[in-house]
């Protein structure tokens, strides 16, 4: 899927995350800010890469601002942001 616009999904409330997705030219670049980065930073990145692979996204800048969200919440937020950035309004 090609991203045609930027999109933002989620919130900065406790146990949630704010996901921002932007079109890019050639690779998936993920930036994570998290209150639990030391423990779960790599797992968060792995989840985001997994969702990108599932949706066929090969070029994007993705910023995650995590406030302790569960993996399923992160996955849902990234999916919604990718669909919105691809032109499908969810």
GIVEN-V877122 format. One line per field, one symbol per residue. phi: phi as a letter, one per 40 degrees, with the letter a starting at -180 (. if undefined). psi: psi as a letter, one per 20 degrees, with the letter a starting at -180 (. if undefined). burial: # if it has 9 or more other C-alpha atoms within 8 Angstrom, else .. Layout:
BEGIN
phi->???
psi->???
burial->???
END
This chain:
BEGIN
phi->.ccbacabbhabcdgbabbbbbcbcaacbbbbbacbddcbdccccccccccdcdcgcbaabbbbbcbgccdccddcccdccccccchccb
psi->pppirqqpqarkqpkaqppppqqrhirppppppqikghhjghhggggghgggghjkoioqppppnpkkqrghgggggggggggghiioo.
burial->..#.######.#..##########...#.#.###.##...#..##.###.###...#############...###.###########...
END
